[in-house]
Amino acid sequence: MAAWGVLFAGSFGLPVASFAADAIGDWRDAAGRTRMLADNDAPRAYEDALRLQASLPANATAVDRARVLNLLARIEIHLAQTEKAAEHARQALALATSSMDRVGQTEAELNIAINSVNEGRIDALITAATQSLAAIDGVNRPDLLNEALLRTAIMYRRIGQFDESVTMAMHAMEIARRSQDPLALTYAHQGMAISFSQSERFEEAHDHYAQMRVQARCAHSKLMEAYALTGLGSTLDSLGDYAAAEASIRDAIDLYKQVGTPVGLTFGLSGLADHMRHQGRFAEALPFLDEAIGIYGQHPNNIGLWYALNARSSNRLAMGNIAAAQADAEQASALAKAIGFPLYQSESARYLAAIAAAAGDPRKAYVLEREATEMTARAAQEKSGARMTQLAQRYEAESKQREIDELTRRNQRQTDELRQRAFQQRWLWTVLGGSGAALAGTAYFLLRMRRSQRLLQAANAQLASAKAGLEAANRFQTGVLDGTNYGIVVTSAEDHSIQVFNAGAEKILGYARDELIGVHRPNFFFDPAEATARLAEIETELGRKMPDVSEALIARARLGLQEEREWKVRRKDGSHVPVLLNLTLLRGTENEITGYIGFFYDLTEQKRAQEALLTSEQRFRQVTENIEEVFWLSDVETNQLIYISPAYQRVWGRSCESLYGAPQSWLESVHAEDRNRVGSALRMLTVTGAYDLDYRILRPDGVVRWIHDRAFPIKDAGGRVHRIAGVAEDITLRRRLEDQFHQTQKMEVIGQLAGGVAHDFNNLLAVIQLQSTLLLSETDALPSIHEGLQQIIEATERAANLTRQLLTFSRRDVRQARNIDLGEVTGTMTKLLRRLLGEAITMETRFAPSLPLINADPGMMEQVVMNLAINARDAMSAGGRMLITLDEVKLDGDHLSTRSQATPGPYVRLSVSDTGCGIPPESLSRIFEPFFTTKEAGKGTGLGLATVFGIIAQHHGWIDVTSTVGKGTTFHVFLPALPASSLPSPAGEEPSSIRDGKESCSSTMV
């Protein structure tokens, strides 16, 4: 290409240098256009960048070469070509550093910072982001400076230092506003938006994202506009404008696709899934998370994959798929360990804790949550504060040591010079022997000597000051080391002798510092049995034999394998103490290994706390798992169920695991008629913190139960409600008893009224019937008068029958009880019933053999069978099947819990079932009331079932009814059975209904 340029220039007589200048200028212009294209069409920009690299002019400088390498690295980051981006950024940094190209150096550091996130290397992110700021200092490139500030702010946010993140964002905004550079303003507004979002000031964050979008358009960057739209969607979601939020994120996804960046696309897909999950649209969110995770499978990005897996885990947990949620969370936890930054590990532990709680393992959930909390605290203390302090102190100490060494060397030169001059002085005195010239020379020399002495004194003063500074730094470092509860032991890399032994180590191990400083390979700390077992593990892991456990641990550390586990160490007095040991490398300025640092923490109190927690948990379980009531506990912030007692499964008929996985299923189990009322109480629960209400639930088996539920708030140390606890009690039996009591009271009142009316009415009927009979017997009346009197007599007989039924219901009718076999009475009645039922109804009887006797009025028992059978017949107008059964049942206290006046023992049960129309639920509670009927006017008196109720009550029994509309009804009559030794009473007069065989029986139909 260069040769073609020379030939072309020569053929037109143009100077070659001028053409070369034009060529490099054109090349640089093309590089600038390609950099802009990278944010709008990454695949096309990559092709252009490769051509630019291939056509680099011969007179290109190191700056140009670094520029094209940085351009390739940035586009490869967009395209998720992580390894290529890392190599090109590294090459660009080396070129820019060697050529003092601070712009190229800054761009390379920024590319390394961005790419390190894709690589999952947080330490590299911290280094590169920090060095990018140092490189750009004083260079007039506000766009690069603001991007460096943005990356540093994001770096601080990733490691949990939010105050520093906000400070960087504010500095960026100040610089951008002064420069008015669109790209600088884009980065500045993005940083401010992120800061306001993490402070939950979403309106301000929304405004900055909106301004970011405007500036991104001015800078002609679709990529940055897409990031702005994604941020807008997130803030709109937090502000409750869900439709606008979703539209914004979908627009961002379209832009990411136009740019052709997999990294941005996964960011948009995850944002859309988050938005849907916030609205409970878990099934809709799942495909977007699957797509994002699929992209990470093709373009590895540990941190992005970690986030997506945790999001999908939460999504699956909300859908009740605990096993799949567990699998995603465990994969994310493994990634967090690979990333190696404690904050990611602590977040993974929290996800696993939530899943353990949902799976019904609150102990595991507590342990994981505690580990997460401790990991976060340890990260903040060790990885940030302690590490920065260590680096600062080491830099200061090394700097002062170099200063001291230089002063020492200068002092030595001054001393040597003085010795030499003293020797010269003695030699001059000897040779010149006191001449004037000698005196002059001597005077001159003495003046020089005094000057050298003054210089030496000044050097000694500087040396003393430097030593004092170093001693102060050492005292400060010792104070920091001794101020922590952690034991810290530092050994040298050469002979593994102890160089540092802090106060924490003295307290934990019982040794004084002076006893152990300089001791080689301190294996005596380890418990022999545990050390032998661990040594065998490491030898298997490394595939070679090691002399002892200390050497084995050091060998692992040299391979970059972190040792962080619980050990049992031996104190000076021979006792043992459990510690959490962390062994890491100590490196020098040239990254060489200078020693090994062991951090260890006394777990004694933690073990005691865990044992106390376990004991407390056991007591808690003993209470909650043995009470009849359902105890539950939920988290206010996450709206997740933390605990539900096993009684839930017995009362609700559903598993506790199903409720952990899908908390919304609880409201779905509430009876449809009560659901709105309960839902309103739940919504007010976050305001009032308490409720007390009764409602019905529908079990999976179709059984309805009444629940009394009480909830109350639990406050944290700051007085803020953070938990809601509740107790739900099954009050079905109590409600049933209350209903029966009210029904009994109502029936007694109706019975008293009916009995009084029937008694008086019976007296009136007696007079009418007597006078009518006398007139009929003594008067030779005309046939028409005779017929009228006969009708009056028949009418009074029917009226008298009604009054007898009312008196029976009111228990005023006199019964003639004797010991009878109910099977014989019922069997006799079935012969008559077959004629009454008609051919359309099939009747079947099933009588158990050897039924015990009962003490009852036979006529009344016939009345009961007759009324129930006719009631069944009328319910089957189109025909059907009627079943009459008799059997013996033995009822205990549990079966009679709803019958306060019944006694345990044997009962004879008479059951009459039909396949008729059934009884509507709203009528079921009134069927035994006198004169209540669902039949048409004139087709029923409403006294049939009332008479049955009264007869059974007189015989100290009861009657139950079950009915399903459209399927039929069953009446169960329970009568106390006599002991087996009882004999039947002598038969009396045959009941009138059997003797007469007339239709007067039919007057008892309902």
Buried (B, 14 or more C-beta within 10 A) or exposed (E): EEEEBEEEBEEEEEEEEEBBEBBBEEBBEBBEEBBEBBBBBBEBBBEBBBEBBEBBBEEBEBBBBBBBBBBBBBBBBBBBBBEBBBBBBBBBBBBBBEBEBBBBBBBBBBBBBBBBBBBBBBBBBBBBBBBBBEBBEEEEBBBBBBBBBBBBBBBBBBBBBBEBBBBBBBBBBEBBEEBEBBBBBBBBBBBBBBBBBEEEEBEBBBBBBBBBBBBBBEBBBBBBBBBBBBBBBBBBBBBEBBEBBBBBBBBBBBBBBBBBBBBBBBBBBBBBBBBBBBEEBBEBBBEBBBBBBEBBEEBBBBBBBBBBBBBBBBBBBBBBBBEBBBBBBBBBBEBBEEBBBBBBBBBBBBBBBBBBBBBBBBBBBBBBBBBBBBBBEBBBBBBBEBEEBBEEBBEBBEBBEEBBEBBEEBBEEBEEBBEEBEEEBEEBEEEBEEEEEBEEBBEEBEEEBEEBEEBBEEBEEBBEBBBEBBEEBEEBBBEBBBEBEBBBBBBBBEEBBBBBBBBBBBEBBBBEBEBBEEBEBBBBBBBEEBBEEBBEEBBEEBEEEBEEBBBBBBBBBEEEEEBEEEBBBBEBEEEEBBBBBBBBBBEEEEEEEBBBBBBBBBBEEBEEEBEEBEEEEEEBBEEBEEBEBBBBBBBBEEEBBBBBBBBBBEBBBBBBBBBBBBBEEBEEBBBEEBBEBBEEBBEEBEEEBBBEBBBBBBEEEEEEBBBBBBBBBEEEEEEEBEBBBBBBBBBBEEBEBEEBEEBEEBBEEBBEEBBEEBBEBBEEBEEBBEEBBEBBEEEEEEEEEEEBBEEBBEBBEEBBBBBBBBBBBBBBBEBEBBBBBBBEBBBBBBEBBBEBBEEEBBBEBEBEEEBBBBBBBBBBBBBBBBBBBBBBBBBBEEBBBBBBBBBBEEBEEEBBEBBEEBEEEBBBBBBBBBBBBBBEEEEBBBBBBBEBBBEEEEEBBBBBBBBBBBBBBBBBBBBEBEBEEEEBBBBBBBBBBBEEEEEEBEEEEEBEBBEEEEEBBEBBBB
